[in-house]
Amino acid sequence: MDNTASSSSKNTDRELMEGAILDRMREVTKQQWEDYQLATNLNRISETNANHKPLLNQDSLRRETPVLMGEDGDSRGAPSEQQGTAKEGNKKSTKGKEPMFHAKASELIMNFIVWNCRGAGGKGFSTLIRDLRKDLDVNFVILLETHISGVRGERVRNRIGLNGSFVVEARGQSGGIWCLWDSNFWKVEVMSHTFQFVHMKIKDKNANQ
């Protein structure tokens, strides 16, 4: 009897802890999204000012355009919601930072989430991803280190609700890459992949070209 009560108490504590972590993830991601919107507005202002400065060359414009930066090391912890371009370019070298994308108003903009989640099998995980998709209007999700595979992983992906997918299965409790997208928006061609990376070509289905 005592063992049963102890086990029940531990399960309750674990559920409370997972709930608190998920709530914190939502708060962090919302703040990241608000910060990015501010950077985007600054980008638009910079582009507008450039139109009124005939002598402003491309180099000076590039210096005035905000660049999304990531800290050195892997992206452990909170999910990172990013709004970047479909092509990566104009990289800069900044000490202590890794340039991610240099966004121009004339290039294709896409909202996506990249998260080194370190396990996608937790209770409420699929609900968290659905909430983030809804709150941030995201239709492309990349999850790293999912640590689950097979039928169990398929059930979680189905609950997330994106109908396009490419999966590199985890090996036991190691690895796992899920690339999930809305096929109404994106045409995805996988060029190559290994256990540690996926190289894919992404096209906007609604683009004129």
Secondary structure, DSSP 8 states (H G I E B T S, - for coil): -HHHHHHHHHHHHHHHHHHHHHHHHHHHHHHHHHHHHHHHHHHHHHHHHHHT-TT--HHHHHHHS-EEEEESS--BSS-EEEEEESS-------TTEEEEEE--TTS-EEEEEEEE-S-S-STTHHHHHHHHHHHHT--EEEEE-----HHHHHHHHHHHT-SEEEEE--BTTB--EEEEE-TTTEEEEEEEE-SS-EEEEEEETTS--
